Amino acid sequence: MFYMIVGIAVGVISIIAGFAGAIRWLVKHYLQELKPNGGSSLKDQINRLEARIQNSETWGKETYRRTEKLEEQIDDLYAKLIRHLDK
């Protein structure tokens, strides 16, 4: 009877240790993806996307400013044309 209880306890402990080892391996493996490694990790890909978005936002703001200036110039030319035609 004693050996049977010891055998069951050893079996349960082995199963728990196996699950713990598997979980530890998975966590370690997936945490490596969150560290930059020179290009192929998830962290590197996120950094590249953030840089692209930032460049896109900067370009969009510059384009908007240019559009505003162009509209002001067109309005100014239109006003000059109206004044010229009034004369």
Secondary structure, DSSP 8 states (H G I E B T S, - for coil): -HHHHHHHHHHHHHHHHHHHHHHHHHHHHHHHTTS--SSSSHHHHHHHHHHHHHHHHHHHHHHHHHHHHHHHHHHHHHHHHHHHHH-
